[in-house]
Amino acid sequence: MLVTKNVAELCVLLISELYGQLPSRMFADLITRGRSTIAQLAQHTSLNQRQVRHGIAVLIQLNLIFHFTDQDSGTTYYDANPHAAYNLVRTGKILDMVREKYGSDANTLVHEVLVQGHMKISDLIAAFKERRTQQKTVNGISQNGHHVNGNGVSNGIGDIKIGDEDINQEDEVYESLAQLIAAGILEPLTLAMCQSPQDLRSTIEQDFLASNYPTGIRGAKQTAEFDKYVRDKLREFHLKNTDLKKSLELELENEASSKRRKLTNGTTSNTPTDGRAKSILLRSLDTVLRVNYDKCVVELRNLKLERYVEDLIGDTTAKVYATLLDVLSKKISRCQTDKSIEVEDENSDVSTGPRVTSQEIFEHLSPSIDVSGGVGMLHEDGAIDIRYAEKIRRFPPQLKGSTLKEELQEGEEIVESDDEDYDPSGEAAASFGLHGQNGSDEVKMQVDDSVPIGTKRLHQMRQHLLILAESKEGFVRHCGSLDFGEWTVDFEPLMQHLKFLELDTLIENRFGRRGLRLTRILREKGKIDDKTLPSLALMKKPDVHVKMAEMEMAGFLDVQEVPRDNNRAAARTIFFWFFDLERTLQRTLDNTYKSMVRCLQRLDVERRKKASVLSVAERKDVQGMEEEKLRGDIYNEYVQFLDLEKKLLGQVGKLDDIVAVFRDF
C-alpha cells in the first residue's frame, strides 16, 4: 500500500508510543521497503532472526501487518497495514464511545481486546473476571466476602454473600459482549482477514483459473464468468464471519421486543431474560475476536453528526437524530465501500441507501428524552415549510460540482406525501419555527386530550424529523413508502458539506475573509480569468493578485496559462484560476499528518528532558501518590510535564478529527 512519508512516519511513531521500539522498527522497514521475508527483515534491520520473529509475532498479534504464504515455495511474506496502524490514534475515542453507549463493562472488554490485538471469547471472559477480582481486592473486598482494612486485618464483616452478585455480573458481562458483537464493534477473526485484499483476490483468481481455465481466459463470456466468480467469492469471505453477529442480533432484538411488550402491558422490565445470547456465546468460546475499526468509524461519524446538529439546531433534535442514526447504523457496516475487494454492504440499497421507519425510531427512542421541547413556538418568519418537509424524495441529491446530468423529470424526483393530510389554513399555514439553539420554548399543538400519550409523543418526535428534513444541510431525507414514513440519511452529500466547512475554516484562519471569499467563488464558478475575478469578488485587482499568489504558493489554488499566440508573452496570455478540491484535500491531509508527527516528536523530546523526574514518578511505590511522595520541585516539574503531554495529545486528537472528516467519514 502506497503512503506518503508523513503517514509512514506517523504510523511508526504510534507503534513505538504504544508497543515499543522493536515492533516499530519492524513496521518501519516493512512500510519503507514493502513486502519482505524474515531473512530480508533481518538483513535490513541488522537484527538476528530470533528478534525479528518476536517483533513479527507482536505485529501479527496486534493485526498491524498482513502475511501471506506461497504454497509453491512455502515462503511467508509480510506486508505493513498502515490503515490499522493509524487507527491506534483513535483508541481513546473508541473507548469513550463504547463507555458512553454500551457501558463500563463493554468498555473493559473492548480495552482488553485493544491491548491484546485479538482474543478468544473464553480468554476475554477470563481476563475480565481477573480484572474484576483485582478491582475488588483493591477496594478492600477479599474473595471470601470479608472487608479488609489497610493493614490486612478483617473488620469482622463476614456474613456478606457475593455469590449471587457474581452470577449476575457474569450474566451482565455476557450480555455486554453479545451487544458488542451484535453491533459489530467486535468481530470474529478469520484467516482471510490476515491477508491483504490484493493477496486474497489473487488467490481466488489463481484457484479459479487453475481449475477452470488452465490455458487462460478468452472472450467476453469467459471474462464475465470470471469476474462474477471472483465477486461472489469475495462476498462469501466477507459474509463468512457474520453468522455469530446475525444470531446474536436476532436474539437481542427479540429480547428487546419482549421487554417493550411487557412495558406496554404494565409489567416491570427487570424480569430476567432467557439467556439465549449467553448460550450462543458459550457454544462459541473458541471464536477469536478483534476490534472492527470500520464499524467504530461509523459510530464516531454518528457522534460527529449528532454534535453538529446539537450546535446548529438544539439538544432535543440532536438526541432524536442520534436515535435515527443508531437504528440506521445497524444496516451500515462501514462508512465507505471497500473498492479493492468490491463487496457492497449486504443490507444497503445501492440506489436509495438503507432506510428506517418512524415507528422503528420511536421504539428505540429513550423515554428520558422530552420530545415536547426544543422545537420552538409558532413563528411566521422562521416557520417550517411542512409541505416541503413532507415531500418524499426517492433519490439522493447530487454532489456539489457534479458533472452528471439530470436523468429524471421533476415529477419523478419528488412525490407529494400522502401519509398525513395537512390543512392549508391550519397546521401547514401555522407551522413550527425555531427559537434559539437551546429550544427552550415548547411545541404548541392542537391535540385532543383523548389522543393517547404514545401517539402524541410520536407526533412530537416527527416534528424534529421534519426540522432535520427541511434543513439546507440535508441531515435527513424523507423517502420510501407513504404508509410507514421512511427516512434515510445521504451521508455522501452531508459529509461533503462538512468537508467544505472544515476547509473553509482552515482557509479563513490562514488567509482571512478575503481568501475565503475568493475560494468560494472559484469553487462555485470553476475556472475564472484574473480580469473577471476582481469584479466578482468586489476587490481591487492588486489585492486579488497578491492574495491569489499567496494561496497558490500554499497549494490551495492553481493557475492555468493559455497563450494567445506562440510568443507566450505575459500580455498576450490568459491566466485562469481554479480550485481543485481533491488535490487540496490531499495536500491538507498530508500537512495534517505532518502536524501530528511534530506533536509526537515534541512529546518524545519533552520526555527525554524530564527523564529523571519521570523515572522517579514511575516507581511502583510512588504511582498514585505522587503529591505525597515527591518533593515540591520535582512534583511541580511532573505536573508541568503532564499538562504539556495533555495539550500535545489533545492536539493530536483534534487533528485526527480533520483526518476523519476529509478521509474516513
C-alpha positions as CSV (number, residue, x, y, z in Angstrom):
1,M,0.0,0.0,0.0
2,L,1.5,3.3,-1.1
3,V,1.6,6.0,1.6
4,T,3.3,9.3,1.9
5,K,6.4,9.9,4.0
6,N,4.4,11.7,6.7
7,V,1.9,8.8,7.0
8,A,4.7,6.2,7.3
9,E,6.5,8.3,10.0
10,L,3.3,8.8,11.9
11,C,2.4,5.1,11.9
12,V,5.9,4.2,13.2
13,L,5.7,6.8,16.0
14,L,2.3,5.5,17.1
15,I,3.5,1.9,17.3
16,S,6.6,3.0,19.2
17,E,4.5,5.0,21.6
18,L,2.2,2.1,22.5
19,Y,4.2,-1.1,21.9
20,G,7.9,-0.2,22.0
21,Q,10.9,0.1,19.7
22,L,11.2,-3.5,18.3
23,P,7.7,-3.7,16.7
24,S,8.0,-0.1,15.4
25,R,11.4,-1.0,13.8
26,M,9.9,-4.0,12.0
27,F,7.0,-1.9,10.8
28,A,9.2,0.9,9.6
29,D,11.2,-1.4,7.4
30,L,8.1,-3.1,6.0
31,I,6.3,0.2,5.2
32,T,9.5,1.6,3.7
33,R,10.7,-1.3,1.6
34,G,7.5,-3.2,1.0
35,R,6.8,-6.9,1.2
36,S,9.6,-8.8,2.9
37,T,10.5,-12.2,4.3
38,I,12.1,-13.0,7.7
39,A,15.6,-13.2,6.2
40,Q,15.1,-9.9,4.4
41,L,13.9,-8.1,7.5
42,A,16.9,-9.5,9.5
43,Q,19.2,-8.2,6.8
44,H,17.6,-4.7,6.6
45,T,17.2,-4.1,10.3
46,S,20.6,-5.7,11.4
47,L,18.9,-7.9,13.9
48,N,19.0,-11.7,14.3
49,Q,16.1,-13.8,13.1
50,R,15.0,-14.6,16.7
51,Q,14.5,-10.9,17.4
52,V,12.8,-10.4,14.0
53,R,10.4,-13.3,14.6
54,H,9.5,-11.9,18.0
55,G,8.7,-8.4,16.5
56,I,6.7,-10.0,13.7
57,A,4.7,-12.1,16.2
58,V,3.8,-8.9,18.1
59,L,2.7,-7.2,14.9
60,I,0.6,-10.1,13.8
61,Q,-1.0,-10.3,17.3
62,L,-1.9,-6.7,17.0
63,N,-3.3,-7.0,13.4
64,L,-0.8,-4.4,12.2
65,I,0.7,-6.4,9.3
66,F,-0.6,-8.8,6.7
67,H,1.1,-12.2,6.0
68,F,0.8,-14.5,3.0
69,T,2.4,-17.9,2.5
70,D,3.3,-19.0,-1.0
71,Q,2.0,-22.6,-1.4
72,D,4.7,-23.5,-4.0
73,S,7.8,-22.3,-2.2
74,G,6.4,-22.3,1.4
75,T,7.9,-18.8,2.0
76,T,5.9,-16.4,4.1
77,Y,5.8,-12.8,3.1
78,Y,4.9,-9.9,5.4
79,D,3.3,-6.6,4.4
80,A,2.6,-3.5,6.5
81,N,-1.0,-2.4,7.2
82,P,-0.8,1.4,7.6
83,H,-4.5,1.9,7.9
84,A,-4.6,-0.4,11.0
85,A,-1.5,1.4,12.4
86,Y,-3.1,4.8,12.0
87,N,-6.3,3.6,13.9
88,L,-4.2,3.4,17.0
89,V,-4.5,7.1,17.4
90,R,-8.3,6.6,17.9
91,T,-8.0,4.2,20.8
92,G,-9.2,6.8,23.3
93,K,-12.1,7.9,21.2
94,I,-13.3,4.4,20.6
95,L,-13.1,3.6,24.3
96,D,-15.0,6.7,25.3
97,M,-17.7,6.0,22.6
98,V,-18.1,2.4,23.9
99,R,-18.3,3.5,27.5
100,E,-20.9,6.2,26.7
101,K,-23.1,3.9,24.5
102,Y,-22.6,0.4,25.9
103,G,-21.5,0.9,29.5
104,S,-18.4,0.3,31.6
105,D,-18.3,-3.5,31.2
106,A,-18.3,-3.2,27.4
107,N,-15.5,-0.6,27.8
108,T,-13.4,-3.0,29.8
109,L,-14.0,-5.8,27.2
110,V,-13.0,-3.6,24.3
111,H,-10.0,-2.3,26.2
112,E,-8.8,-5.9,26.7
113,V,-9.1,-6.7,23.0
114,L,-7.4,-3.5,22.0
115,V,-4.4,-4.2,24.3
116,Q,-4.1,-7.9,23.1
117,G,-4.9,-7.3,19.5
118,H,-7.2,-10.3,19.3
119,M,-8.5,-12.8,21.9
120,K,-10.7,-15.9,22.2
121,I,-14.0,-15.4,23.9
122,S,-13.0,-17.7,26.7
123,D,-9.8,-15.8,27.3
124,L,-11.6,-12.5,27.1
125,I,-14.1,-13.6,29.8
126,A,-11.3,-14.9,32.0
127,A,-9.4,-11.7,31.7
128,F,-12.4,-9.6,32.5
129,K,-13.1,-11.7,35.7
130,E,-9.5,-11.4,36.7
131,R,-9.6,-7.7,36.4
132,R,-12.9,-7.5,38.3
133,T,-11.3,-9.6,41.1
134,Q,-8.3,-7.2,41.2
135,Q,-10.6,-4.2,41.5
136,K,-12.5,-5.8,44.4
137,T,-9.2,-6.6,46.2
138,V,-8.1,-3.0,45.7
139,N,-11.4,-1.7,47.0
140,G,-10.9,-3.8,50.2
141,I,-13.2,-6.8,49.4
142,S,-11.5,-10.1,49.5
143,Q,-12.7,-13.1,47.6
144,N,-14.4,-14.7,50.6
145,G,-16.5,-11.6,51.2
146,H,-14.6,-10.1,54.2
147,H,-13.7,-6.5,54.3
148,V,-10.0,-5.9,54.8
149,N,-8.5,-2.7,56.1
150,G,-5.2,-1.2,55.0
151,N,-3.3,-3.4,57.4
152,G,-4.8,-6.6,56.1
153,V,-7.0,-7.2,59.1
154,S,-10.6,-8.2,58.7
155,N,-13.1,-5.9,60.2
156,G,-15.5,-8.7,61.3
157,I,-18.0,-8.4,58.4
158,G,-18.1,-12.0,57.4
159,D,-21.7,-12.5,56.5
160,I,-21.6,-10.8,53.1
161,K,-22.7,-13.2,50.3
162,I,-21.4,-12.2,46.9
163,G,-22.2,-15.5,45.0
164,D,-25.4,-14.2,43.6
165,E,-23.8,-10.9,42.8
166,D,-21.0,-12.6,40.9
167,I,-23.5,-14.6,38.9
168,N,-25.5,-11.5,38.0
169,Q,-22.3,-9.7,37.0
170,E,-21.3,-12.7,34.8
171,D,-24.6,-12.6,33.0
172,E,-24.1,-8.8,32.5
173,V,-20.6,-9.5,31.0
174,Y,-22.0,-12.0,28.5
175,E,-24.8,-9.6,27.7
176,S,-22.4,-6.7,27.1
177,L,-20.2,-9.0,24.9
178,A,-23.2,-10.1,22.9
179,Q,-24.2,-6.4,22.4
180,L,-20.7,-5.6,21.1
181,I,-20.6,-8.5,18.7
182,A,-24.2,-7.8,17.5
183,A,-23.4,-4.1,17.0
184,G,-20.2,-5.1,15.0
185,I,-17.8,-3.4,17.4
186,L,-16.1,-6.7,17.9
187,E,-15.9,-9.2,15.0
188,P,-14.7,-12.7,14.6
189,L,-11.2,-13.0,13.1
190,T,-10.8,-15.3,10.1
191,L,-7.7,-16.4,8.2
192,A,-8.8,-14.4,5.1
193,M,-8.7,-11.2,7.2
194,C,-5.0,-11.8,7.9
195,Q,-4.2,-11.4,4.2
196,S,-4.1,-8.2,2.3
197,P,-7.1,-7.6,-0.1
198,Q,-4.7,-8.0,-3.1
199,D,-3.4,-11.4,-1.9
200,L,-7.0,-12.6,-1.2
201,R,-8.1,-11.6,-4.7
202,S,-5.0,-13.1,-6.3
203,T,-5.5,-16.4,-4.5
204,I,-9.2,-16.6,-5.7
205,E,-8.2,-15.8,-9.2
206,Q,-5.4,-18.3,-9.4
207,D,-7.6,-21.1,-8.0
208,F,-10.4,-20.4,-10.4
209,L,-8.0,-20.2,-13.4
210,A,-6.2,-23.4,-12.4
211,S,-9.4,-25.4,-12.1
212,N,-11.5,-24.0,-15.0
213,Y,-9.3,-22.2,-17.5
214,P,-5.7,-23.6,-17.3
215,T,-4.9,-22.2,-20.7
216,G,-6.2,-18.7,-19.9
217,I,-9.4,-16.7,-20.4
218,R,-10.6,-15.9,-23.9
219,G,-13.7,-14.0,-25.0
220,A,-16.2,-11.7,-23.2
221,K,-18.3,-14.6,-21.9
222,Q,-15.4,-16.2,-20.0
223,T,-14.3,-12.8,-18.7
224,A,-17.8,-12.1,-17.4
225,E,-17.9,-15.5,-15.7
226,F,-14.5,-15.0,-14.2
227,D,-15.5,-11.5,-12.8
228,K,-18.7,-12.9,-11.4
229,Y,-17.0,-15.8,-9.6
230,V,-14.4,-13.5,-8.0
231,R,-17.1,-11.1,-6.8
232,D,-19.2,-13.9,-5.3
233,K,-16.2,-15.5,-3.7
234,L,-15.1,-12.2,-2.1
235,R,-18.6,-11.6,-0.9
236,E,-18.6,-15.1,0.6
237,F,-15.4,-14.3,2.5
238,H,-16.9,-11.0,3.7
239,L,-20.1,-12.6,5.0
240,K,-18.4,-15.7,6.4
241,N,-17.8,-14.1,9.8
242,T,-21.2,-12.5,10.2
243,D,-23.1,-15.7,11.3
244,L,-22.4,-15.1,15.0
245,K,-23.3,-11.4,14.7
246,K,-26.6,-12.1,13.0
247,S,-27.7,-14.8,15.5
248,L,-26.8,-12.5,18.5
249,E,-28.5,-9.5,16.8
250,L,-31.7,-11.6,16.3
251,E,-31.8,-12.8,19.9
252,L,-31.1,-9.3,21.4
253,E,-33.8,-7.8,19.2
254,N,-36.3,-10.5,20.3
255,E,-35.4,-9.8,24.0
256,A,-35.8,-6.0,23.4
257,S,-39.2,-6.6,21.7
258,S,-40.3,-8.8,24.6
259,K,-39.3,-6.1,27.1
260,R,-41.2,-3.4,25.1
261,R,-44.3,-5.6,25.1
262,K,-44.1,-6.1,28.9
263,L,-43.7,-2.4,29.4
264,T,-46.7,-1.8,27.2
265,N,-48.8,-4.3,29.3
266,G,-47.6,-2.7,32.5
267,T,-45.2,-5.4,33.6
268,T,-41.9,-4.5,35.1
269,S,-38.8,-4.6,32.8
270,N,-36.5,-6.0,35.4
271,T,-37.6,-9.6,34.8
272,P,-34.6,-11.8,33.9
273,T,-34.1,-12.7,30.3
274,D,-34.0,-16.3,28.9
275,G,-30.2,-16.0,28.4
276,R,-30.2,-17.3,24.8
277,A,-27.4,-14.8,23.9
278,K,-25.2,-16.2,26.7
279,S,-25.9,-19.8,25.5
280,I,-24.8,-18.8,22.0
281,L,-21.6,-17.3,23.3
282,L,-20.9,-20.4,25.4
283,R,-21.1,-22.5,22.3
284,S,-18.6,-20.2,20.6
285,L,-15.9,-19.8,23.3
286,D,-13.1,-20.7,20.8
287,T,-14.1,-17.9,18.4
288,V,-11.3,-15.3,18.1
289,L,-12.5,-11.6,18.3
290,R,-10.8,-8.4,17.3
291,V,-12.0,-4.7,17.2
292,N,-13.8,-3.8,14.0
293,Y,-12.4,-0.3,13.3
294,D,-14.7,0.1,10.3
295,K,-17.8,-0.1,12.5
296,C,-16.2,2.1,15.1
297,V,-15.6,4.8,12.5
298,V,-19.3,4.6,11.7
299,E,-20.2,5.2,15.3
300,L,-17.7,8.1,15.5
301,R,-19.3,9.6,12.4
302,N,-22.7,9.4,14.2
303,L,-21.3,11.3,17.2
304,K,-19.8,13.9,14.9
305,L,-23.2,14.4,13.1
306,E,-25.1,14.5,16.5
307,R,-22.8,17.2,17.8
308,Y,-23.2,19.2,14.6
309,V,-27.0,19.0,14.9
310,E,-26.8,20.0,18.5
311,D,-24.8,23.1,17.7
312,L,-26.9,24.0,14.8
313,I,-30.5,23.2,15.9
314,G,-30.7,22.1,19.5
315,D,-30.2,19.4,22.1
316,T,-33.5,17.6,21.8
317,T,-33.4,17.4,18.0
318,A,-29.8,16.1,18.2
319,K,-31.0,13.3,20.5
320,V,-33.7,12.3,18.1
321,Y,-31.2,12.4,15.3
322,A,-28.8,10.3,17.3
323,T,-31.6,7.7,17.7
324,L,-32.2,7.7,14.0
325,L,-28.5,7.2,13.3
326,D,-28.3,4.3,15.8
327,V,-31.1,2.5,14.1
328,L,-29.8,3.2,10.7
329,S,-26.2,2.1,11.6
330,K,-27.4,-1.4,12.2
331,K,-27.7,-1.7,8.4
332,I,-24.3,0.0,7.8
333,S,-21.1,-1.9,8.3
334,R,-18.6,0.7,7.0
335,C,-18.5,4.4,6.0
336,Q,-17.1,3.7,2.6
337,T,-17.3,0.6,0.4
338,D,-14.1,-1.3,0.2
339,K,-13.5,-0.9,-3.6
340,S,-10.4,-3.1,-3.5
341,I,-12.5,-6.2,-2.8
342,E,-15.7,-4.8,-4.4
343,V,-18.1,-6.0,-1.7
344,E,-21.2,-4.0,-1.1
345,D,-22.9,-3.9,2.2
346,E,-25.5,-6.7,2.2
347,N,-28.1,-4.6,3.9
348,S,-27.8,-1.5,1.7
349,D,-29.8,-0.5,-1.3
350,V,-27.4,0.8,-3.9
351,S,-29.9,3.2,-5.5
352,T,-31.6,4.7,-2.4
353,G,-29.5,3.5,0.6
354,P,-30.7,2.0,3.9
355,R,-33.8,3.4,5.5
356,V,-35.8,3.3,8.7
357,T,-39.4,4.0,9.6
358,S,-40.8,6.4,12.1
359,Q,-42.1,3.5,14.2
360,E,-38.6,2.0,14.4
361,I,-37.1,5.3,15.5
362,F,-39.9,5.7,18.1
363,E,-39.4,2.2,19.5
364,H,-35.7,2.9,20.1
365,L,-36.2,6.5,21.4
366,S,-35.2,6.8,25.1
367,P,-38.1,7.5,27.4
368,S,-35.9,10.1,29.1
369,I,-35.9,12.3,26.0
370,D,-38.6,15.0,26.3
371,V,-39.6,15.5,22.6
372,S,-42.2,18.1,23.5
373,G,-39.5,20.7,23.8
374,G,-36.8,22.0,21.6
375,V,-38.9,22.8,18.5
376,G,-40.0,26.3,19.4
377,M,-43.2,28.4,19.3
378,L,-45.2,29.3,16.2
379,H,-43.5,31.9,14.2
380,E,-44.4,33.1,10.7
381,D,-40.9,34.2,9.6
382,G,-38.8,31.2,10.7
383,A,-41.5,28.6,10.2
384,I,-41.0,25.1,8.9
385,D,-42.4,24.5,5.5
386,I,-44.5,21.5,6.2
387,R,-45.2,20.8,2.6
388,Y,-41.5,20.9,1.7
389,A,-40.5,18.7,4.6
390,E,-43.3,16.2,3.9
391,K,-42.3,15.7,0.3
392,I,-40.9,12.2,-0.4
393,R,-37.6,12.3,-2.3
394,R,-36.8,8.8,-3.5
395,F,-33.3,9.6,-4.8
396,P,-30.4,11.2,-3.0
397,P,-29.2,14.7,-4.1
398,Q,-26.2,15.0,-6.4
399,L,-22.9,16.2,-5.0
400,K,-21.9,19.8,-5.5
401,G,-19.9,20.3,-8.6
402,S,-21.1,17.0,-10.1
403,T,-20.9,16.8,-13.9
404,L,-23.7,14.2,-14.0
405,K,-26.8,15.3,-16.0
406,E,-30.3,15.1,-14.5
407,E,-31.8,11.9,-15.8
408,L,-35.2,12.1,-14.1
409,Q,-38.1,14.5,-14.6
410,E,-39.1,16.9,-11.8
411,G,-42.3,15.0,-11.2
412,E,-40.4,11.7,-10.9
413,E,-37.9,13.1,-8.4
414,I,-40.3,14.5,-5.8
415,V,-43.6,13.0,-4.9
416,E,-46.1,14.6,-2.6
417,S,-46.6,12.8,0.8
418,D,-49.9,11.2,1.4
419,D,-49.2,9.9,4.9
420,E,-50.7,12.9,6.6
421,D,-53.3,15.4,5.3
422,Y,-52.3,18.9,6.2
423,D,-54.9,21.7,6.2
424,P,-53.5,24.8,4.4
425,S,-55.4,27.0,6.7
426,G,-54.4,25.1,9.8
427,E,-51.1,23.3,10.6
428,A,-49.4,24.0,7.3
429,A,-50.1,27.7,7.5
430,A,-49.1,28.0,11.1
431,S,-46.1,25.7,11.1
432,F,-43.3,25.3,13.6
433,G,-40.4,27.6,13.9
434,L,-37.0,27.6,15.7
435,H,-36.4,30.0,18.6
436,G,-32.8,29.8,19.8
437,Q,-30.3,27.0,19.9
438,N,-31.4,25.5,23.2
439,G,-35.0,25.3,22.2
440,S,-36.5,26.5,25.5
441,D,-40.0,27.0,24.1
442,E,-42.5,24.2,23.8
443,V,-44.4,22.9,20.8
444,K,-47.9,24.3,20.6
445,M,-50.1,21.5,19.2
446,Q,-53.8,21.4,18.8
447,V,-54.1,17.8,20.1
448,D,-57.2,16.5,21.7
449,D,-56.9,15.2,25.2
450,S,-58.4,11.9,24.1
451,V,-55.3,11.2,21.9
452,P,-53.0,8.5,23.5
453,I,-49.8,9.7,25.0
454,G,-47.8,7.4,22.7
455,T,-49.4,8.9,19.6
456,K,-48.8,12.4,20.9
457,R,-45.1,11.6,21.6
458,L,-44.7,10.0,18.1
459,H,-46.2,13.2,16.6
460,Q,-43.8,15.4,18.6
461,M,-40.8,13.2,17.6
462,R,-41.9,13.5,14.0
463,Q,-41.7,17.3,14.2
464,H,-38.0,17.0,15.0
465,L,-37.5,14.7,12.0
466,L,-39.3,17.3,9.8
467,I,-36.9,20.0,11.0
468,L,-33.9,17.8,10.0
469,A,-35.5,17.0,6.7
470,E,-36.1,20.7,5.9
471,S,-32.6,21.8,6.8
472,K,-30.4,23.0,4.0
473,E,-27.6,20.7,5.2
474,G,-29.8,17.7,4.4
475,F,-29.5,15.8,7.6
476,V,-32.4,13.6,6.8
477,R,-34.3,12.7,3.6
478,H,-38.0,11.7,3.7
479,C,-38.2,8.7,1.3
480,G,-39.8,5.4,0.7
481,S,-43.3,4.2,1.5
482,L,-46.1,6.6,2.2
483,D,-47.6,4.3,4.8
484,F,-44.6,3.9,7.1
485,G,-43.0,7.3,6.9
486,E,-39.5,6.1,6.0
487,W,-36.4,8.2,6.5
488,T,-32.7,7.9,5.3
489,V,-29.5,9.9,5.5
490,D,-27.5,10.7,2.4
491,F,-24.1,10.6,4.0
492,E,-22.0,11.4,1.0
493,P,-23.6,14.9,0.3
494,L,-23.7,15.5,4.0
495,M,-20.1,14.7,4.6
496,Q,-19.1,16.8,1.6
497,H,-20.8,19.7,3.3
498,L,-18.8,19.0,6.4
499,K,-15.6,18.9,4.3
500,F,-16.4,22.3,2.9
501,L,-17.0,23.7,6.4
502,E,-13.6,22.3,7.7
503,L,-11.8,23.5,4.6
504,D,-13.4,27.0,4.9
505,T,-12.4,27.2,8.5
506,L,-8.8,26.4,7.6
507,I,-8.7,28.8,4.7
508,E,-10.2,31.6,6.8
509,N,-7.8,31.1,9.7
510,R,-4.8,31.2,7.3
511,F,-5.8,33.7,4.6
512,G,-8.6,35.7,6.2
513,R,-12.1,36.5,4.9
514,R,-10.8,37.7,1.5
515,G,-9.1,34.4,0.8
516,L,-12.2,32.5,1.8
517,R,-14.3,34.7,-0.5
518,L,-12.1,34.1,-3.5
519,T,-12.0,30.3,-2.8
520,R,-15.8,30.1,-2.6
521,I,-16.2,32.0,-5.9
522,L,-13.7,29.7,-7.7
523,R,-15.4,26.6,-6.1
524,E,-18.8,27.7,-7.4
525,K,-17.9,29.1,-10.8
526,G,-15.0,26.9,-11.8
527,K,-12.1,28.4,-13.8
528,I,-12.1,32.3,-13.9
529,D,-9.5,34.5,-15.6
530,D,-7.7,37.1,-13.5
531,K,-9.5,40.0,-15.1
532,T,-13.0,38.8,-14.2
533,L,-12.2,37.7,-10.7
534,P,-11.8,41.2,-9.1
535,S,-15.3,42.3,-10.2
536,L,-16.9,39.1,-8.9
537,A,-15.1,39.4,-5.6
538,L,-15.6,43.2,-5.3
539,M,-11.9,43.6,-4.6
540,K,-9.2,45.7,-6.1
541,K,-7.1,44.0,-8.8
542,P,-3.7,44.3,-6.9
543,D,-5.3,42.9,-3.7
544,V,-6.7,40.0,-5.7
545,H,-3.3,39.2,-7.3
546,V,-1.5,39.3,-4.0
547,K,-4.0,37.1,-2.2
548,M,-4.2,34.6,-5.1
549,A,-0.4,34.3,-5.4
550,E,-0.2,33.7,-1.6
551,M,-2.8,30.9,-1.8
552,E,-1.1,29.4,-4.9
553,M,2.2,29.2,-3.0
554,A,0.4,27.4,-0.2
555,G,-1.2,24.9,-2.6
556,F,-4.8,25.9,-2.2
557,L,-5.3,27.3,-5.7
558,D,-3.9,26.6,-9.1
559,V,-3.5,28.7,-12.3
560,Q,-3.6,27.6,-15.9
561,E,-1.8,29.7,-18.6
562,V,-3.5,29.9,-22.0
563,P,-1.3,31.9,-24.5
564,R,-3.0,33.7,-27.4
565,D,0.0,33.3,-29.7
566,N,3.2,31.4,-30.0
567,N,5.3,34.2,-28.3
568,R,3.8,33.3,-24.9
569,A,4.1,36.9,-23.8
570,A,2.5,37.7,-20.4
571,A,0.4,40.5,-22.0
572,R,-0.9,38.0,-24.6
573,T,-1.6,35.2,-22.1
574,I,-4.9,34.4,-20.3
575,F,-4.5,33.3,-16.7
576,F,-7.3,31.0,-15.5
577,W,-7.5,30.5,-11.7
578,F,-9.3,27.4,-10.3
579,F,-9.8,25.4,-7.1
580,D,-9.0,21.7,-7.3
581,L,-10.9,20.1,-4.3
582,E,-9.3,16.7,-4.4
583,R,-5.8,18.0,-4.7
584,T,-6.4,20.5,-1.9
585,L,-7.8,17.8,0.4
586,Q,-4.8,15.5,-0.2
587,R,-2.4,18.3,0.5
588,T,-4.3,19.3,3.6
589,L,-4.3,15.7,4.8
590,D,-0.6,15.4,4.3
591,N,0.0,18.6,6.2
592,T,-2.2,17.3,9.0
593,Y,-0.2,14.1,9.2
594,K,3.0,16.2,9.4
595,S,1.5,18.2,12.3
596,M,0.6,15.0,14.2
597,V,4.2,13.8,13.6
598,R,5.6,17.0,15.0
599,C,3.4,16.7,18.1
600,L,4.5,13.2,18.9
601,Q,8.2,14.2,18.2
602,R,7.8,17.1,20.6
603,L,6.4,14.8,23.2
604,D,9.3,12.5,22.9
605,V,11.8,15.4,23.3
606,E,10.0,16.6,26.4
607,R,10.1,13.1,27.9
608,R,13.8,13.0,27.4
609,K,14.2,16.4,29.1
610,K,12.2,15.2,32.1
611,A,13.7,11.6,32.1
612,S,14.9,12.0,35.7
613,V,11.6,13.2,37.0
614,L,9.6,10.6,35.1
615,S,11.9,7.7,36.3
616,V,11.0,8.7,39.9
617,A,7.3,9.1,39.2
618,E,7.0,5.7,37.5
619,R,8.2,3.8,40.6
620,K,5.5,1.5,41.9
621,D,5.8,2.9,45.4
622,V,5.2,6.4,44.0
623,Q,2.4,5.8,41.4
624,G,-0.9,7.1,42.6
625,M,0.7,9.1,45.5
626,E,2.9,11.5,43.6
627,E,1.9,14.5,45.6
628,E,2.8,12.9,48.9
629,K,5.9,11.0,47.8
630,L,7.7,13.6,45.6
631,R,9.5,16.7,46.7
632,G,7.9,20.1,45.8
633,D,10.2,21.0,42.9
634,I,10.1,17.5,41.4
635,Y,6.3,17.3,41.8
636,N,5.9,20.7,40.1
637,E,8.0,19.6,37.2
638,Y,6.0,16.4,36.9
639,V,2.7,18.4,36.9
640,Q,4.0,20.7,34.2
641,F,5.0,17.7,32.1
642,L,1.6,16.2,32.5
643,D,-0.1,19.4,31.4
644,L,2.1,19.6,28.3
645,E,1.5,16.0,27.5
646,K,-2.2,16.5,27.7
647,K,-2.0,19.5,25.4
648,L,0.1,17.7,22.8
649,L,-2.1,14.5,22.8
650,G,-5.2,16.7,22.7
651,Q,-3.9,18.5,19.7
652,V,-3.3,15.1,18.0
653,G,-6.9,14.2,18.7
654,K,-8.1,17.4,17.2
655,L,-6.0,16.8,14.1
656,D,-7.4,13.3,13.8
657,D,-10.9,14.9,13.7
658,I,-9.8,16.7,10.5
659,V,-8.5,13.4,9.0
660,A,-11.7,11.7,9.8
661,V,-13.8,14.3,8.0
662,F,-11.6,14.5,5.0
663,R,-10.7,10.8,4.6
664,D,-12.7,8.3,6.6
665,F,-16.3,9.7,7.1
